[in-house]
Amino acid sequence: MTERIAAGSWVEIHKIVLKAGERAPQVPEDTRQVPLEMRVKGFLAASANVDDEVEIVTPAGRRLRGRLAAVNPAYNHGFGPPVDELVTVGIEVRAILRQRDQVK
Amino acid sequence: MNAAAGYAQVMERRDEIIRSSLEIDYARYAIGALGFDYERLLADTGYSIDDVGAIQQRTAVGNTPLLELTNITALVRAVAAAGKGARIFVKDEAANPSGSFKDRRAALAVHEAKSRGRAGVAAATSGNFGAAVASQAAKAGLRCIIVQEAFDSHGIAQPEIAEKTRACEAYGAEVIRTSVGPELFYVFLRVLEASGYFNASLYTPYSILGIETLGYELAHQVRQQCGRPPDLVIVTHAGGGNLTGTARGLAKAGAADTTVIAASVDLGGLHMASDHDFNRKSFTTGHTGFALPFTTWPDRADVPRNAARPLRYMDRFVTVSQGEVFYLTQVLAELEGLERGPAGNTSLAAAFAIARELDQDRIVVVQETEYTGAGKHPLAQLNLARQLGIELRRGDPRENRPGQCIVIPEHPSQIAVSDVDLDHVRRSYLRNAFESLGQTDRLTGADIDFLADETRSSPAYIQEVIDETH
């Protein structure tokens, strides 16, 4: 059984703003084939289950409705591993500068 | 919301929504069939450059350091002909409270919102400007809503924008994240209508006047450090505000003879409204996907008359490749001890190439840096690019192909700029201007003068293009 999410929890709602058939006329073909989606975070107005249609109170104090998509969603963006194509750049340019100093 | 909320219905109310969100009656400034009084639009805000500086100072915006990049200059000279290799300076705009020059624009917009008694501010922006508006709103005690184009249809967030989401939320803003598409503007109009907040658009007069202090300060700083104004200022160019405001500020500081160069990352071949291309750009700003359309038709912005008019101010327009900017970002960190960007380093990559051709006593200023961090870093972009099947390798940067192959230079001597043909850009602007005319509209003498100002040309040039087109 899934856990009921308490009112006041920090959550994210998801909503379809425009369906695939309702996109603006100027959008390219690939974009036209998918809906315009929206995600907003806020405090859950009343206890609910994930995927329920809910209301949130946003940090700006507005009440917005949507599907309860995530509870306390993480910030997952990071750096990832170093890439070989950049790791030696510093060594290379310092070597160029050293060479230049010797020439002088 | 009582009014009809469908896409077409909201877009029909666009002018009315914008007017009440800004309290600027743009129609008052119209001249002839398509012109408008640009200087009066800016002057009517009532702010002098000293007023702007004073407002910015209250929140520690501006007065950022100007640093000489002595080690990068040495590297330029190591690959330049004898006697060549200009001195490169950078204005460290990352020192602003939210980490970029965008604080300058936001400071004035939020000040304006506060003095007009608005409860909050809203902005449609996926970039540093969102964090800037949110930071300024926090200080001013105003509510804030930021609308971002943030993720593709697979739910993959562009890492740099994910970091901006985090920053805006850290400053207490409501962040509306959308998937890819220009209908973000429709979402934004609905936010403005429902909230009654002030529209902190990037393209209002406030947003441009806010940047004038950047050009103004840097002219004075170079004079102080070198005894004369800079020879060249290189501006990372996207929507045109950075270039417009900086050039105007330089002129106000008596440095009207300084050459102003626009630099953008070449994203040729990628479509800005494409869901597929969204995460394959590896840059969220400072690229040709914004720079070319906004230079050739500024009034495609979210306000009827864009106060950013870059073609009026640019002496030269160059592009650099994605790989060159990532390379210089790494060089900046390792030779100068400054971890900044990457997007703001577009002008640094251009400066490297341009300084190489100039005499050693010339002074080149890169007029901004921006903060770096998780998501907002070459590693985040390059790892995502690789994950999406984009080839990443060392080699000749001329082989860089946006969306297919990112080529990190093997040697600094490979860094070069490509010139965008300004005559072509001017003609493209004029074609857009002529297309904006209604069927019964006729160009007046005032329109011709306006178009000459807009394209930094002459009435004779405008007439020549008219004769060629008709």
HADDOCK unambig.tbl for C-alpha pairs under 7 A between the chains (distance, minus, plus):
assign (segid A and resid 24 and name CA) (segid B and resid 183 and name CA) 6.63 0.50 0.50
assign (segid A and resid 27 and name CA) (segid B and resid 181 and name CA) 6.83 0.50 0.50
assign (segid A and resid 27 and name CA) (segid B and resid 273 and name CA) 6.23 0.50 0.50
assign (segid A and resid 28 and name CA) (segid B and resid 273 and name CA) 6.62 0.50 0.50
assign (segid A and resid 28 and name CA) (segid B and resid 274 and name CA) 6.00 0.50 0.50
assign (segid A and resid 30 and name CA) (segid B and resid 274 and name CA) 6.42 0.50 0.50
assign (segid A and resid 30 and name CA) (segid B and resid 275 and name CA) 6.26 0.50 0.50
assign (segid A and resid 30 and name CA) (segid B and resid 276 and name CA) 6.85 0.50 0.50
assign (segid A and resid 31 and name CA) (segid B and resid 181 and name CA) 6.99 0.50 0.50
assign (segid A and resid 31 and name CA) (segid B and resid 274 and name CA) 5.61 0.50 0.50
assign (segid A and resid 31 and name CA) (segid B and resid 275 and name CA) 5.06 0.50 0.50
assign (segid A and resid 34 and name CA) (segid B and resid 153 and name CA) 6.76 0.50 0.50
assign (segid A and resid 36 and name CA) (segid B and resid 178 and name CA) 6.88 0.50 0.50
assign (segid A and resid 36 and name CA) (segid B and resid 179 and name CA) 5.68 0.50 0.50
assign (segid A and resid 37 and name CA) (segid B and resid 178 and name CA) 5.44 0.50 0.50
assign (segid A and resid 37 and name CA) (segid B and resid 179 and name CA) 5.21 0.50 0.50
assign (segid A and resid 38 and name CA) (segid B and resid 176 and name CA) 6.73 0.50 0.50
assign (segid A and resid 38 and name CA) (segid B and resid 177 and name CA) 5.50 0.50 0.50
assign (segid A and resid 38 and name CA) (segid B and resid 178 and name CA) 4.29 0.50 0.50
assign (segid A and resid 38 and name CA) (segid B and resid 179 and name CA) 6.48 0.50 0.50
assign (segid A and resid 39 and name CA) (segid B and resid 176 and name CA) 5.99 0.50 0.50
assign (segid A and resid 39 and name CA) (segid B and resid 177 and name CA) 5.10 0.50 0.50
assign (segid A and resid 39 and name CA) (segid B and resid 178 and name CA) 6.34 0.50 0.50
assign (segid A and resid 40 and name CA) (segid B and resid 175 and name CA) 6.08 0.50 0.50
assign (segid A and resid 40 and name CA) (segid B and resid 176 and name CA) 4.94 0.50 0.50
assign (segid A and resid 40 and name CA) (segid B and resid 177 and name CA) 6.28 0.50 0.50
assign (segid A and resid 58 and name CA) (segid B and resid 174 and name CA) 5.86 0.50 0.50
assign (segid A and resid 59 and name CA) (segid B and resid 172 and name CA) 6.18 0.50 0.50
assign (segid A and resid 59 and name CA) (segid B and resid 173 and name CA) 5.92 0.50 0.50
assign (segid A and resid 59 and name CA) (segid B and resid 174 and name CA) 5.12 0.50 0.50
assign (segid A and resid 60 and name CA) (segid B and resid 143 and name CA) 5.30 0.50 0.50
assign (segid A and resid 60 and name CA) (segid B and resid 144 and name CA) 6.09 0.50 0.50
assign (segid A and resid 60 and name CA) (segid B and resid 145 and name CA) 6.81 0.50 0.50
assign (segid A and resid 60 and name CA) (segid B and resid 173 and name CA) 6.41 0.50 0.50
assign (segid A and resid 60 and name CA) (segid B and resid 174 and name CA) 5.51 0.50 0.50
assign (segid A and resid 77 and name CA) (segid B and resid 159 and name CA) 5.66 0.50 0.50
assign (segid A and resid 77 and name CA) (segid B and resid 162 and name CA) 6.40 0.50 0.50
assign (segid A and resid 77 and name CA) (segid B and resid 163 and name CA) 6.87 0.50 0.50
assign (segid A and resid 77 and name CA) (segid B and resid 374 and name CA) 6.24 0.50 0.50
assign (segid A and resid 77 and name CA) (segid B and resid 375 and name CA) 5.27 0.50 0.50
assign (segid A and resid 78 and name CA) (segid B and resid 374 and name CA) 4.37 0.50 0.50
assign (segid A and resid 78 and name CA) (segid B and resid 375 and name CA) 5.02 0.50 0.50
assign (segid A and resid 78 and name CA) (segid B and resid 380 and name CA) 6.44 0.50 0.50
assign (segid A and resid 79 and name CA) (segid B and resid 374 and name CA) 5.46 0.50 0.50
assign (segid A and resid 79 and name CA) (segid B and resid 375 and name CA) 5.89 0.50 0.50
assign (segid A and resid 79 and name CA) (segid B and resid 377 and name CA) 6.87 0.50 0.50
assign (segid A and resid 79 and name CA) (segid B and resid 379 and name CA) 5.36 0.50 0.50
assign (segid A and resid 79 and name CA) (segid B and resid 380 and name CA) 4.43 0.50 0.50
assign (segid A and resid 80 and name CA) (segid B and resid 379 and name CA) 6.38 0.50 0.50
assign (segid A and resid 80 and name CA) (segid B and resid 380 and name CA) 5.98 0.50 0.50
assign (segid A and resid 80 and name CA) (segid B and resid 383 and name CA) 6.36 0.50 0.50
assign (segid A and resid 82 and name CA) (segid B and resid 379 and name CA) 6.35 0.50 0.50
assign (segid A and resid 83 and name CA) (segid B and resid 379 and name CA) 6.82 0.50 0.50
assign (segid A and resid 85 and name CA) (segid B and resid 393 and name CA) 6.21 0.50 0.50
assign (segid A and resid 85 and name CA) (segid B and resid 394 and name CA) 6.07 0.50 0.50
assign (segid A and resid 85 and name CA) (segid B and resid 408 and name CA) 6.75 0.50 0.50
assign (segid A and resid 89 and name CA) (segid B and resid 330 and name CA) 6.96 0.50 0.50
assign (segid A and resid 89 and name CA) (segid B and resid 331 and name CA) 6.97 0.50 0.50
assign (segid A and resid 90 and name CA) (segid B and resid 331 and name CA) 6.12 0.50 0.50
assign (segid A and resid 90 and name CA) (segid B and resid 334 and name CA) 5.45 0.50 0.50
assign (segid A and resid 97 and name CA) (segid B and resid 75 and name CA) 6.19 0.50 0.50
assign (segid A and resid 97 and name CA) (segid B and resid 78 and name CA) 6.88 0.50 0.50
assign (segid A and resid 100 and name CA) (segid B and resid 78 and name CA) 6.11 0.50 0.50
